[in-house]
Amino acid sequence: MPILEKRAWLTLWTMCPVYLVYFLIQATYPQLTPTYLSRFGLLAIVAGLHAVGYIAGELVMRRQNRGEPLDRDERDRAIDASATRSAYFLLLTGMIVVGMVMPFTDSGWKVVNSALLFIVLAETLRVLLTLRGYHPRVAG
Amino acid sequence: MKLLRFLAQEMTQADLGRRVGLTRQTIAAIEQGRYSPSLDVAFRIADVFGKRIDEVFHWRRDAEGAQHAATAAK
C-alpha cells in the first residue's frame, strides 16, 4: 500500500471518530460544556486525541515499513493534488459561510463549531478522494 | 513491461521503481493500466530497458473514444 494511502486511512480512522463524538456532544448535550473554559477543554482533548492517535499510527507505520520509500512519487502527488483541489473548494465555501454570513445570523460557539465542522469535512473529503484515487474502479 | 522486466534478468517492480524514481505500487499500477506515467517517466522506463518509448508504451482510444490513455505494453 502506498505511503500516502496509508496516511489517508490513518487520518480517516484517527480524525473522524473523535470529531464525530465532539460534534455529537455539542449538538445533543451542550450542557456538558456550559462554560467557555469547558468547551475549550473538550476541544483541546479532541484535538489532542487526534494528534496522539495520528503520531502513534505514523510511528507504527514506519516501524512496520518493509523498505518501502517514504517519499511520494509523481502518482502520489497527482492524486494528492486532485484531492486537495476539491477539498479546497469545500473549505472555501465553508469559510465564506462562516466568515461572511454567520456573523450576521449567529454568534459565539456556533460560528466556532461551524468553522471546525467545515475544516473536518474538507479534510475528510480530501482523504476520501485520495483513497478513491488509488482505487478508481472500486470506488467508481 | 512485465515481459521487459523478465527479460532484464527478472528485474522486480521495486528495482525498476528505484531506477526511475517511482514506488513499486506505481510500477504495478502502470503495468495494470491504472496509471499513465508522465512523459519524463515513460522515457526513463524505456531507457532502463534500452528501448524506444513506443516499444514500451502504446496509445489507445477507449471504447467511447472519450479518453485517451498511454498504457504500458504488456
Backbone of each chain as ProteinMPNN parsed JSONL, in Angstrom:
{"seq_chain_A": "MPILEKRAWLTLWTMCPVYLVYFLIQATYPQLTPTYLSRFGLLAIVAGLHAVGYIAGELVMRRQNRGEPLDRDERDRAIDASATRSAYFLLLTGMIVVGMVMPFTDSGWKVVNSALLFIVLAETLRVLLTLRGYHPRVAG", "coords_chain_A": {"N_chain_A": [[0.855, -1.196, 0.0], [0.662, 2.198, -0.921], [2.455, 4.904, 0.684], [1.069, 7.304, 0.987], [-1.568, 6.493, 0.801], [-1.758, 4.893, 3.061], [-1.421, 6.867, 4.997], [-3.712, 8.334, 4.509], [-5.753, 6.558, 5.269], [-5.047, 6.391, 7.946], [-5.48, 9.035, 8.828], [-8.232, 9.173, 8.414], [-9.206, 7.236, 10.248], [-8.286, 8.218, 12.666], [-9.128, 10.851, 12.87], [-11.931, 11.182, 12.184], [-13.618, 9.617, 14.082], [-13.122, 10.892, 16.629], [-13.827, 13.588, 16.227], [-16.441, 13.238, 15.454], [-17.618, 12.378, 17.81], [-17.167, 14.704, 19.294], [-18.763, 16.639, 17.9], [-21.257, 15.444, 18.209], [-21.596, 15.59, 20.982], [-21.621, 18.381, 21.265], [-23.909, 18.982, 19.817], [-25.998, 17.507, 20.957], [-25.712, 17.299, 23.766], [-25.136, 19.973, 24.98], [-25.09, 20.993, 27.51], [-23.163, 19.66, 28.871], [-20.835, 21.004, 28.556], [-20.801, 23.794, 29.798], [-19.405, 26.213, 30.197], [-17.064, 28.602, 28.729], [-14.471, 27.796, 29.168], [-14.723, 25.042, 29.662], [-15.622, 24.213, 27.193], [-13.484, 24.872, 25.526], [-11.725, 23.148, 26.712], [-12.8, 20.614, 26.083], [-12.498, 20.71, 23.32], [-9.732, 20.849, 23.174], [-9.056, 18.351, 24.241], [-10.139, 16.657, 22.286], [-8.698, 17.448, 19.98], [-6.164, 16.8, 20.894], [-6.375, 13.988, 21.255], [-6.726, 13.235, 18.607], [-4.269, 14.071, 17.513], [-2.418, 12.532, 19.018], [-3.238, 9.931, 18.332], [-2.73, 9.959, 15.58], [0.049, 10.402, 15.46], [0.986, 8.146, 16.838], [0.069, 6.135, 15.119], [1.523, 6.793, 12.817], [4.117, 6.278, 13.705], [3.981, 3.5, 14.188], [3.452, 2.684, 11.603], [5.818, 3.412, 10.288], [7.592, 1.751, 11.61], [6.712, -0.746, 10.828], [7.234, -0.61, 8.194], [8.479, -2.072, 5.31], [11.053, -1.484, 4.0], [9.984, 0.098, 2.046], [9.882, 3.108, 0.129], [9.518, 6.265, 1.78], [8.975, 8.55, 0.551], [6.947, 10.519, -1.697], [5.837, 9.689, -4.969], [5.376, 10.638, -8.47], [2.769, 9.785, -9.086], [1.517, 9.662, -6.588], [1.673, 12.366, -5.907], [0.052, 13.463, -7.897], [-2.462, 12.355, -7.309], [-2.813, 13.38, -4.734], [-2.829, 16.132, -5.265], [-5.129, 16.413, -6.825], [-7.146, 15.579, -5.041], [-6.793, 17.449, -2.984], [-7.414, 19.824, -4.293], [-10.213, 19.646, -4.719], [-11.101, 19.483, -2.064], [-10.264, 21.937, -1.161], [-12.046, 23.742, -2.367], [-14.403, 23.098, -1.035], [-13.681, 23.839, 1.536], [-13.259, 26.554, 1.11], [-15.857, 27.402, 0.469], [-17.096, 26.819, 2.891], [-15.729, 28.581, 4.608], [-16.573, 31.026, 3.594], [-19.286, 30.938, 4.237], [-19.121, 30.741, 7.041], [-17.535, 32.959, 7.738], [-18.631, 35.192, 6.418], [-21.387, 35.109, 6.345], [-22.537, 33.88, 8.66], [-21.712, 35.584, 10.864], [-23.679, 37.546, 10.837], [-25.971, 36.231, 11.456], [-25.616, 34.36, 13.447], [-23.749, 33.644, 16.474], [-20.818, 33.474, 18.617], [-20.069, 30.264, 19.946], [-21.365, 28.761, 18.011], [-20.514, 29.697, 15.562], [-17.81, 29.14, 15.795], [-17.86, 26.307, 16.021], [-19.034, 25.687, 13.583], [-17.088, 26.528, 11.779], [-15.078, 24.75, 12.49], [-16.351, 22.369, 11.815], [-16.518, 22.582, 9.004], [-13.815, 22.516, 8.38], [-13.132, 19.925, 9.214], [-14.84, 18.474, 7.533], [-13.799, 19.177, 5.011], [-11.235, 18.091, 5.185], [-11.892, 15.413, 5.513], [-13.125, 14.928, 3.052], [-10.908, 15.303, 1.386], [-9.308, 13.148, 2.162], [-10.977, 10.965, 1.493], [-11.174, 11.283, -1.275], [-8.522, 10.92, -1.921], [-8.2, 8.201, -1.263], [-9.982, 7.153, -3.097], [-8.631, 7.805, -5.391], [-6.6, 5.94, -5.448], [-7.998, 3.634, -5.811], [-9.7, 3.6, -8.246], [-11.537, 2.046, -9.707], [-12.866, 0.516, -7.862], [-14.101, 2.381, -6.212], [-15.665, 3.694, -7.99]], "CA_chain_A": [[0.0, 0.0, 0.0], [1.486, 3.415, -0.941], [2.529, 5.613, 1.971], [0.013, 8.326, 1.035], [-2.829, 5.798, 1.075], [-1.722, 4.522, 4.488], [-1.657, 8.09, 5.792], [-5.114, 8.719, 4.338], [-6.52, 5.684, 6.175], [-4.707, 6.782, 9.329], [-6.204, 10.279, 9.103], [-9.663, 8.862, 8.489], [-9.519, 6.487, 11.477], [-7.964, 8.96, 13.891], [-9.82, 12.139, 12.936], [-13.401, 11.124, 12.117], [-14.313, 9.204, 15.312], [-13.04, 11.842, 17.751], [-14.611, 14.793, 15.924], [-17.848, 12.84, 15.452], [-18.018, 12.416, 19.225], [-17.181, 16.122, 19.689], [-19.943, 17.322, 17.347], [-22.443, 14.848, 18.83], [-21.723, 16.199, 22.318], [-22.005, 19.79, 21.093], [-25.265, 19.09, 19.269], [-27.042, 16.867, 21.77], [-25.545, 17.57, 25.203], [-24.322, 21.188, 25.188], [-24.995, 21.289, 28.946], [-21.943, 19.029, 29.399], [-19.76, 22.005, 28.498], [-21.545, 25.057, 29.958], [-18.559, 27.416, 30.2], [-16.083, 28.712, 27.646], [-13.295, 27.014, 29.522], [-15.003, 23.611, 29.467], [-15.716, 23.964, 25.744], [-12.101, 24.851, 25.031], [-11.128, 21.928, 27.249], [-13.261, 19.491, 25.259], [-11.85, 20.849, 22.007], [-8.313, 20.507, 23.35], [-8.981, 16.89, 24.409], [-10.414, 16.046, 20.98], [-7.539, 17.71, 19.107], [-5.047, 16.032, 21.445], [-6.573, 12.57, 20.926], [-6.465, 13.112, 17.168], [-2.821, 14.197, 17.287], [-1.732, 11.37, 19.604], [-3.582, 8.771, 17.506], [-2.049, 10.061, 14.286], [1.503, 10.231, 15.664], [1.207, 6.732, 17.176], [-0.129, 5.382, 13.878], [2.657, 7.078, 11.925], [5.284, 5.562, 14.243], [3.769, 2.071, 13.921], [3.569, 2.522, 10.15], [7.247, 3.488, 9.941], [8.254, 0.574, 12.154], [6.314, -1.917, 10.036], [7.599, -0.383, 6.8], [9.472, -3.06, 4.874], [11.954, -0.954, 2.984], [9.284, 0.91, 1.043], [10.257, 4.516, 0.273], [8.526, 7.103, 2.457], [8.729, 9.719, -0.301], [5.851, 10.373, -2.646], [6.27, 9.813, -6.355], [4.51, 11.514, -9.254], [1.374, 9.343, -8.988], [1.035, 10.121, -5.277], [1.497, 13.83, -5.963], [-1.111, 13.759, -8.762], [-3.675, 12.008, -6.541], [-2.909, 14.338, -3.634], [-3.191, 17.451, -5.807], [-6.525, 16.355, -7.256], [-7.988, 15.52, -3.839], [-6.66, 18.712, -2.254], [-8.132, 20.86, -5.062], [-11.648, 19.539, -4.424], [-11.305, 19.817, -0.646], [-10.045, 23.383, -1.018], [-13.272, 24.457, -2.72], [-15.343, 22.895, 0.073], [-13.197, 24.676, 2.639], [-13.509, 27.949, 0.718], [-17.302, 27.622, 0.626], [-17.353, 26.828, 4.328], [-15.207, 29.805, 5.222], [-17.448, 32.131, 3.175], [-20.498, 30.831, 5.063], [-18.789, 31.006, 8.447], [-16.946, 34.281, 7.954], [-19.338, 36.309, 5.789], [-22.843, 35.005, 6.538], [-22.899, 33.56, 10.044], [-21.601, 36.689, 11.824], [-24.91, 38.346, 10.848], [-27.116, 35.423, 11.885], [-25.277, 33.589, 14.653], [-22.588, 34.194, 17.186], [-20.157, 32.636, 19.604], [-19.591, 28.915, 19.676], [-21.967, 28.205, 16.797], [-19.6, 30.081, 14.482], [-16.566, 28.377, 16.003], [-18.091, 24.898, 15.687], [-19.29, 25.582, 12.143], [-15.775, 26.606, 11.122], [-14.405, 23.473, 12.748], [-17.046, 21.343, 11.04], [-16.116, 22.699, 7.599], [-12.421, 22.055, 8.28], [-13.152, 18.454, 9.306], [-15.467, 17.968, 6.307], [-12.855, 19.35, 3.901], [-10.153, 17.113, 5.361], [-12.477, 14.093, 5.236], [-13.285, 14.841, 1.592], [-9.564, 15.127, 0.803], [-8.874, 11.77, 2.444], [-11.799, 10.032, 0.715], [-10.784, 11.398, -2.681], [-7.2, 10.286, -2.032], [-8.42, 6.748, -1.289], [-10.624, 6.854, -4.378], [-7.589, 7.924, -6.406], [-5.827, 4.698, -5.513], [-8.874, 2.526, -6.203], [-10.73, 4.251, -9.057], [-12.576, 1.118, -10.18], [-13.64, 0.063, -6.699], [-14.911, 3.479, -5.681], [-16.433, 4.312, -9.086]], "C_chain_A": [[0.892, 1.249, 0.0], [1.381, 4.184, 0.372], [1.404, 6.657, 2.097], [-1.34, 7.69, 1.346], [-2.895, 5.372, 2.548], [-2.026, 5.736, 5.364], [-3.103, 8.55, 5.676], [-6.006, 7.873, 5.245], [-6.297, 6.086, 7.631], [-5.461, 8.057, 9.721], [-7.689, 10.012, 9.293], [-10.021, 8.212, 9.826], [-9.188, 7.241, 12.747], [-8.786, 10.241, 14.01], [-11.343, 11.993, 13.047], [-14.065, 10.686, 13.431], [-14.282, 10.273, 16.414], [-13.862, 13.109, 17.472], [-16.105, 14.472, 15.832], [-18.392, 12.9, 16.883], [-18.145, 13.875, 19.682], [-18.458, 16.815, 19.192], [-21.245, 16.744, 17.909], [-22.676, 15.448, 20.208], [-22.208, 17.641, 22.195], [-23.45, 19.94, 20.639], [-26.328, 18.572, 20.227], [-26.945, 17.156, 23.273], [-24.69, 18.817, 25.444], [-24.165, 21.534, 26.671], [-23.776, 20.633, 29.607], [-20.777, 20.013, 29.423], [-20.393, 23.399, 28.597], [-20.677, 26.318, 29.849], [-17.598, 27.412, 29.006], [-14.889, 27.81, 27.898], [-13.528, 25.524, 29.276], [-15.106, 23.273, 27.981], [-14.33, 23.932, 25.114], [-11.395, 23.57, 25.489], [-11.508, 20.714, 26.42], [-12.581, 19.519, 23.888], [-10.369, 20.452, 22.092], [-8.141, 18.995, 23.502], [-9.147, 16.186, 23.058], [-9.211, 16.226, 20.043], [-6.322, 16.908, 19.566], [-5.152, 14.554, 21.116], [-6.272, 12.313, 19.455], [-4.958, 13.11, 16.91], [-2.068, 12.971, 17.808], [-1.98, 10.114, 18.757], [-2.821, 8.78, 16.192], [-0.548, 9.797, 14.438], [1.816, 8.764, 15.984], [1.079, 5.87, 15.923], [1.032, 5.563, 12.911], [3.906, 6.316, 12.396], [5.177, 4.061, 13.971], [3.983, 1.779, 12.438], [5.035, 2.518, 9.721], [7.996, 2.256, 10.433], [7.954, -0.668, 11.311], [6.719, -1.787, 8.576], [8.728, -1.341, 6.392], [10.296, -2.518, 3.707], [11.284, -0.137, 1.899], [9.695, 2.363, 1.224], [9.133, 5.322, 0.919], [8.221, 8.357, 1.641], [7.549, 9.437, -1.23], [6.417, 10.453, -4.058], [5.23, 10.601, -7.146], [3.039, 11.096, -9.207], [0.754, 9.804, -7.673], [0.744, 11.627, -5.313], [0.283, 14.209, -6.806], [-2.417, 13.484, -8.009], [-3.894, 13.025, -5.426], [-3.381, 15.707, -4.137], [-4.667, 17.486, -6.204], [-7.473, 16.374, -6.052], [-7.971, 16.849, -3.092], [-7.427, 19.834, -2.955], [-9.627, 20.836, -4.734], [-11.939, 19.945, -2.983], [-11.154, 21.311, -0.412], [-11.324, 24.164, -1.325], [-14.349, 24.284, -1.647], [-14.964, 23.788, 1.251], [-13.48, 26.156, 2.357], [-14.982, 28.301, 0.912], [-17.654, 27.731, 2.112], [-16.907, 28.113, 4.993], [-16.025, 31.029, 4.812], [-18.714, 32.139, 4.035], [-20.196, 31.273, 6.498], [-18.331, 32.446, 8.673], [-17.76, 35.437, 7.413], [-20.848, 36.271, 5.998], [-23.181, 34.846, 8.016], [-22.705, 34.701, 11.048], [-22.859, 37.556, 11.911], [-26.11, 37.579, 11.393], [-26.868, 34.666, 13.189], [-24.088, 34.223, 15.352], [-21.948, 33.125, 18.064], [-19.754, 31.265, 19.109], [-20.197, 28.288, 18.439], [-21.075, 28.503, 15.591], [-18.309, 29.255, 14.576], [-16.752, 26.924, 15.563], [-18.373, 24.711, 14.2], [-17.984, 25.639, 11.362], [-15.032, 25.287, 11.271], [-15.032, 22.35, 11.922], [-16.613, 21.384, 9.576], [-14.657, 22.239, 7.405], [-12.376, 20.53, 8.299], [-13.762, 17.853, 8.043], [-14.51, 18.05, 5.119], [-11.733, 18.319, 3.983], [-10.664, 15.696, 5.079], [-12.651, 13.891, 3.732], [-11.937, 14.587, 0.92], [-9.083, 13.681, 0.972], [-9.66, 10.768, 1.594], [-11.43, 10.08, -0.763], [-9.395, 10.808, -2.924], [-7.359, 8.772, -2.132], [-9.061, 6.333, -2.604], [-9.6, 6.903, -5.515], [-6.763, 6.655, -6.553], [-6.671, 3.507, -5.944], [-10.009, 3.066, -7.065], [-11.852, 3.318, -9.464], [-13.47, 0.658, -9.038], [-14.608, 1.147, -6.257], [-15.71, 4.18, -6.77], [-15.673, 5.455, -9.663]], "O_chain_A": [[1.791, 1.354, 0.834], [0.369, 4.126, 1.072], [0.86, 6.863, 3.181], [-2.157, 8.269, 2.062], [-3.938, 5.474, 3.192], [-2.779, 5.65, 6.334], [-3.663, 9.093, 6.628], [-6.902, 8.395, 5.908], [-7.229, 6.116, 8.435], [-6.014, 8.143, 10.817], [-8.322, 10.547, 10.202], [-11.009, 8.583, 10.46], [-9.746, 6.943, 13.803], [-9.107, 10.673, 15.118], [-11.966, 12.613, 13.909], [-15.012, 11.344, 13.862], [-15.299, 10.529, 17.058], [-14.513, 13.64, 18.372], [-16.941, 15.334, 16.1], [-19.487, 13.41, 17.124], [-19.101, 14.239, 20.367], [-19.145, 17.49, 19.959], [-22.226, 17.47, 18.068], [-23.807, 15.776, 20.568], [-23.096, 18.07, 22.931], [-24.136, 20.891, 21.016], [-27.426, 19.124, 20.305], [-27.96, 17.247, 23.964], [-23.624, 18.72, 26.052], [-23.249, 22.261, 27.057], [-23.396, 20.979, 30.726], [-19.847, 19.868, 30.216], [-20.508, 24.101, 27.592], [-21.169, 27.374, 29.451], [-17.356, 26.384, 28.373], [-14.368, 27.157, 26.994], [-12.658, 24.827, 28.753], [-14.724, 22.182, 27.559], [-14.036, 23.078, 24.277], [-10.586, 22.992, 24.763], [-10.66, 19.884, 26.091], [-12.15, 18.489, 23.371], [-9.834, 19.804, 21.192], [-7.197, 18.419, 22.961], [-8.411, 15.256, 22.727], [-8.766, 15.276, 19.398], [-5.551, 16.403, 18.75], [-4.163, 13.924, 20.743], [-5.649, 11.313, 19.099], [-4.441, 12.26, 16.185], [-1.191, 12.437, 17.129], [-1.061, 9.337, 18.497], [-2.327, 7.746, 15.741], [0.047, 9.065, 13.649], [2.786, 8.206, 15.47], [1.894, 4.975, 15.696], [1.472, 4.611, 12.267], [4.655, 5.777, 11.581], [6.153, 3.425, 13.575], [4.6, 0.782, 12.062], [5.439, 1.71, 8.885], [8.914, 1.77, 9.772], [8.816, -1.522, 11.107], [6.571, -2.732, 7.802], [9.775, -1.408, 7.035], [10.238, -3.028, 2.588], [11.933, 0.276, 0.938], [9.845, 2.818, 2.358], [7.954, 5.098, 0.645], [7.329, 9.131, 1.987], [7.205, 8.288, -1.506], [7.364, 11.197, -4.313], [4.307, 11.169, -6.563], [2.153, 11.949, -9.281], [-0.383, 10.275, -7.64], [-0.284, 12.092, -4.819], [-0.433, 15.157, -6.48], [-3.355, 14.278, -8.064], [-5.016, 13.478, -5.199], [-4.222, 16.354, -3.514], [-5.364, 18.467, -5.949], [-8.472, 17.094, -6.046], [-9.007, 17.319, -2.623], [-8.018, 20.691, -2.299], [-10.232, 21.882, -4.5], [-12.902, 20.663, -2.713], [-11.835, 21.885, 0.437], [-11.649, 25.128, -0.633], [-15.117, 25.209, -1.38], [-15.821, 24.41, 1.878], [-13.886, 26.906, 3.245], [-15.315, 29.358, 1.448], [-18.405, 28.614, 2.527], [-17.613, 28.67, 5.834], [-16.159, 31.971, 5.593], [-19.159, 33.187, 4.501], [-20.924, 32.074, 7.083], [-18.691, 33.073, 9.669], [-17.61, 36.563, 7.888], [-21.519, 37.292, 5.844], [-24.005, 35.583, 8.557], [-23.469, 34.785, 12.009], [-23.09, 38.221, 12.921], [-27.131, 38.169, 11.746], [-27.801, 34.373, 13.937], [-23.507, 35.2, 14.88], [-22.477, 32.025, 18.225], [-19.187, 31.107, 18.028], [-19.61, 27.371, 17.866], [-20.906, 27.66, 14.71], [-17.797, 28.748, 13.577], [-15.927, 26.373, 14.834], [-17.996, 23.693, 13.62], [-17.793, 24.893, 10.401], [-14.439, 24.775, 10.322], [-14.328, 21.488, 11.395], [-16.368, 20.339, 8.973], [-14.321, 21.644, 6.381], [-11.67, 19.915, 7.499], [-13.271, 16.846, 7.534], [-14.417, 17.118, 4.321], [-11.332, 17.744, 2.971], [-9.96, 14.882, 4.483], [-12.36, 12.818, 3.204], [-11.83, 13.768, 0.007], [-8.529, 13.081, 0.051], [-9.082, 9.834, 1.038], [-11.379, 9.045, -1.429], [-9.12, 10.266, -3.995], [-6.736, 8.132, -2.979], [-8.727, 5.288, -3.163], [-9.69, 6.142, -6.478], [-6.286, 6.333, -7.641], [-6.138, 2.49, -6.389], [-11.169, 2.999, -6.659], [-13.003, 3.743, -9.559], [-14.669, 0.439, -9.215], [-15.774, 0.881, -5.965], [-16.375, 5.177, -6.489], [-16.148, 6.106, -10.594]]}, "seq_chain_B": "MKLLRFLAQEMTQADLGRRVGLTRQTIAAIEQGRYSPSLDVAFRIADVFGKRIDEVFHWRRDAEGAQHAATAAK", "coords_chain_B": {"N_chain_B": [[5.51, -4.417, -20.281], [5.979, -6.057, -18.152], [7.075, -8.288, -19.413], [9.39, -7.171, -20.429], [10.706, -6.586, -18.058], [11.1, -9.159, -17.139], [12.803, -10.127, -19.09], [14.948, -8.53, -18.584], [16.837, -9.712, -16.748], [14.999, -10.681, -14.88], [14.021, -8.436, -13.466], [12.718, -6.813, -10.608], [9.589, -5.181, -9.69], [10.078, -3.312, -7.73], [12.827, -2.832, -8.076], [12.866, -1.685, -10.639], [11.286, 0.528, -10.081], [12.94, 1.902, -8.244], [15.015, 2.613, -9.961], [13.862, 4.422, -11.702], [12.716, 6.273, -10.103], [10.199, 5.841, -8.92], [7.532, 4.429, -6.895], [7.079, 0.963, -5.939], [4.391, 0.327, -6.053], [3.394, 2.152, -7.883], [4.643, 1.371, -10.234], [3.395, -1.109, -10.496], [0.783, -0.213, -10.884], [1.043, 1.08, -13.341], [1.657, -1.099, -14.984], [-0.702, -2.473, -14.816], [-2.369, -0.847, -16.16], [-3.642, 1.139, -14.78], [-2.614, 3.583, -14.29], [-1.284, 6.298, -16.045], [1.912, 7.132, -16.884], [3.992, 10.12, -16.551], [5.475, 11.862, -19.348], [8.186, 12.17, -18.993], [8.84, 10.172, -17.093], [8.056, 7.952, -18.579], [9.951, 8.001, -20.639], [12.207, 7.523, -19.094], [11.727, 4.933, -18.132], [11.702, 3.494, -20.519], [14.331, 3.915, -21.222], [15.711, 2.498, -19.246], [15.267, -0.106, -20.083], [16.567, -0.004, -22.45], [15.161, 0.605, -24.75], [13.053, 2.092, -27.339], [10.605, 4.626, -26.646], [8.097, 4.04, -27.796], [8.207, 1.356, -28.033], [7.771, 0.393, -25.596], [5.541, 1.65, -24.501], [2.144, 2.15, -25.526], [-0.373, 3.981, -27.281], [-3.837, 4.195, -26.771], [-7.275, 4.348, -27.772], [-10.196, 4.533, -25.886], [-13.304, 2.586, -25.519], [-15.47, 4.406, -25.816], [-14.207, 6.43, -26.984], [-13.72, 8.727, -25.741], [-11.736, 9.169, -23.924], [-8.228, 9.188, -23.799], [-5.427, 7.114, -23.461], [-2.178, 6.426, -22.285], [-0.679, 3.459, -22.18], [1.125, 0.828, -20.608], [2.865, -1.418, -22.64], [2.014, -4.761, -22.703]], "CA_chain_B": [[6.561, -4.029, -19.356], [6.301, -7.257, -17.353], [7.965, -9.11, -20.234], [10.683, -6.475, -20.484], [11.352, -6.799, -16.751], [11.53, -10.561, -17.087], [13.971, -10.264, -19.968], [16.061, -7.79, -17.97], [17.296, -10.506, -15.588], [13.88, -10.773, -13.936], [14.009, -7.228, -12.624], [11.465, -6.686, -9.846], [8.917, -3.873, -9.78], [10.775, -2.407, -6.804], [14.096, -2.448, -8.713], [12.557, -0.735, -11.717], [10.838, 1.753, -9.421], [14.111, 2.613, -7.708], [15.841, 3.162, -11.042], [13.198, 5.55, -12.378], [12.199, 7.21, -9.092], [8.784, 5.597, -8.602], [7.335, 3.359, -5.916], [6.683, -0.338, -6.513], [2.956, 0.352, -6.31], [3.129, 2.918, -9.102], [5.039, 0.491, -11.343], [2.308, -2.089, -10.63], [-0.381, 0.49, -11.453], [1.332, 1.298, -14.767], [1.552, -2.391, -15.67], [-2.115, -2.88, -14.86], [-3.122, 0.139, -16.937], [-4.412, 2.008, -13.886], [-1.974, 4.901, -14.219], [-0.468, 6.677, -17.203], [3.026, 7.933, -16.356], [4.355, 11.337, -17.283], [6.37, 11.608, -20.476], [9.535, 12.061, -18.439], [8.993, 8.838, -16.502], [7.967, 6.977, -19.675], [11.271, 7.984, -21.283], [13.184, 6.907, -18.182], [11.468, 3.486, -18.114], [12.191, 2.963, -21.8], [15.804, 3.987, -21.177], [16.19, 1.39, -18.4], [15.235, -1.333, -20.891], [17.304, 0.225, -23.691], [14.189, 0.572, -25.854], [12.401, 3.361, -27.664], [9.395, 4.777, -25.821], [6.954, 3.4, -28.435], [8.33, -0.092, -27.889], [7.352, 0.063, -24.224], [4.192, 2.183, -24.262], [1.339, 2.443, -26.713], [-1.529, 4.854, -27.06], [-5.079, 3.579, -27.267], [-8.522, 5.06, -27.577], [-11.111, 3.593, -25.214], [-14.499, 2.214, -26.279], [-16.291, 5.57, -26.141], [-13.384, 7.388, -27.715], [-13.718, 9.987, -24.99], [-10.492, 9.341, -23.176], [-7.04, 8.589, -24.399], [-4.524, 6.67, -22.391], [-0.908, 5.812, -22.64], [-0.56, 2.316, -21.283], [2.328, 0.026, -20.787], [2.707, -2.592, -23.486], [2.142, -5.97, -21.879]], "C_chain_B": [[6.973, -5.202, -18.47], [7.318, -8.108, -18.099], [9.353, -8.481, -20.284], [11.436, -6.634, -19.155], [11.903, -8.206, -16.642], [12.801, -10.755, -17.916], [15.191, -9.537, -19.41], [16.451, -8.465, -16.66], [16.253, -10.519, -14.477], [13.883, -9.622, -12.925], [12.673, -7.127, -11.879], [10.862, -5.302, -10.064], [9.63, -2.855, -8.898], [12.09, -1.922, -7.402], [13.85, -1.395, -9.794], [12.126, 0.612, -11.119], [12.0, 2.577, -8.895], [14.898, 3.299, -8.82], [15.191, 4.354, -11.736], [12.569, 6.539, -11.398], [10.722, 7.078, -8.81], [8.696, 4.524, -7.515], [6.934, 2.077, -6.647], [5.198, -0.33, -6.885], [2.623, 1.101, -7.602], [3.535, 2.108, -10.342], [3.934, -0.547, -11.597], [1.088, -1.445, -11.276], [-0.178, 0.746, -12.95], [1.148, -0.014, -15.536], [0.105, -2.854, -15.802], [-2.987, -1.895, -15.632], [-3.96, 1.072, -16.086], [-3.82, 3.4, -13.773], [-1.131, 5.124, -15.47], [0.661, 7.571, -16.71], [3.25, 9.194, -17.16], [5.33, 10.962, -18.4], [7.803, 11.39, -19.994], [9.794, 10.663, -17.882], [8.938, 7.764, -17.592], [9.309, 6.869, -20.4], [12.288, 7.265, -20.408], [12.998, 5.386, -18.128], [11.995, 2.845, -19.404], [13.715, 2.916, -21.805], [16.397, 2.848, -20.341], [16.27, 0.097, -19.21], [16.018, -1.19, -22.195], [16.413, 0.174, -24.917], [13.731, 1.986, -26.186], [11.098, 3.417, -26.874], [8.194, 4.05, -26.439], [7.067, 1.872, -28.448], [7.857, -0.539, -26.506], [5.901, 0.483, -23.985], [3.446, 2.33, -25.589], [0.128, 3.272, -26.304], [-2.768, 4.125, -27.539], [-6.269, 4.46, -26.94], [-9.489, 4.081, -26.922], [-12.394, 3.417, -26.03], [-15.33, 3.418, -26.702], [-15.511, 6.585, -26.965], [-13.281, 8.705, -26.979], [-12.385, 10.238, -24.292], [-9.363, 8.631, -23.908], [-6.102, 8.195, -23.289], [-3.242, 6.106, -22.965], [-0.694, 4.668, -21.677], [0.677, 1.509, -21.618], [2.025, -1.178, -21.655], [2.945, -3.833, -22.65], [3.166, -6.915, -22.504]], "O_chain_B": [[8.135, -5.336, -18.087], [8.29, -8.589, -17.518], [10.364, -9.177, -20.191], [12.656, -6.797, -19.142], [13.002, -8.43, -16.135], [13.736, -11.444, -17.507], [16.329, -9.886, -19.725], [16.398, -7.851, -15.595], [16.576, -10.387, -13.296], [13.765, -9.819, -11.715], [11.615, -7.336, -12.473], [11.522, -4.383, -10.549], [9.77, -1.688, -9.265], [12.442, -0.751, -7.264], [14.524, -0.366, -9.856], [12.537, 1.677, -11.579], [12.044, 3.794, -9.073], [15.385, 4.417, -8.653], [15.886, 5.203, -12.295], [11.96, 7.525, -11.812], [10.052, 8.063, -8.499], [9.662, 3.807, -7.252], [6.512, 2.103, -7.803], [4.798, -0.904, -7.898], [1.694, 0.735, -8.323], [2.859, 2.153, -11.369], [3.581, -0.83, -12.742], [0.432, -2.058, -12.119], [-1.122, 0.641, -13.733], [0.552, -0.029, -16.613], [-0.265, -3.531, -16.761], [-4.198, -2.085, -15.745], [-4.877, 1.724, -16.586], [-4.45, 4.302, -13.221], [-0.37, 4.253, -15.892], [0.406, 8.651, -16.176], [2.773, 9.332, -18.286], [5.925, 9.884, -18.39], [8.531, 10.544, -20.514], [10.825, 10.05, -18.16], [9.681, 6.784, -17.539], [9.749, 5.769, -20.735], [13.121, 6.503, -20.898], [13.974, 4.637, -18.085], [12.643, 1.799, -19.378], [14.311, 1.978, -22.334], [17.447, 2.301, -20.678], [17.201, -0.692, -19.055], [16.123, -2.147, -22.962], [16.843, -0.246, -25.992], [13.975, 2.937, -25.442], [10.554, 2.385, -26.483], [7.363, 3.505, -25.713], [6.124, 1.181, -28.833], [7.577, -1.718, -26.288], [5.133, -0.237, -23.347], [4.045, 2.598, -26.631], [-0.317, 3.258, -25.156], [-2.752, 3.504, -28.601], [-6.266, 5.213, -25.965], [-9.594, 2.931, -27.348], [-12.553, 4.018, -27.092], [-15.842, 3.454, -27.821], [-16.091, 7.487, -27.569], [-12.804, 9.694, -27.535], [-11.972, 11.382, -24.1], [-9.56, 7.599, -24.549], [-6.004, 8.89, -22.278], [-3.232, 5.413, -23.983], [-0.544, 4.888, -20.475], [1.186, 1.515, -22.739], [1.039, -1.881, -21.431], [3.963, -3.943, -21.966], [3.422, -7.992, -21.965]]}, "name": "protein", "num_of_chains": 2, "seq": "MPILEKRAWLTLWTMCPVYLVYFLIQATYPQLTPTYLSRFGLLAIVAGLHAVGYIAGELVMRRQNRGEPLDRDERDRAIDASATRSAYFLLLTGMIVVGMVMPFTDSGWKVVNSALLFIVLAETLRVLLTLRGYHPRVAGMKLLRFLAQEMTQADLGRRVGLTRQTIAAIEQGRYSPSLDVAFRIADVFGKRIDEVFHWRRDAEGAQHAATAAK"}
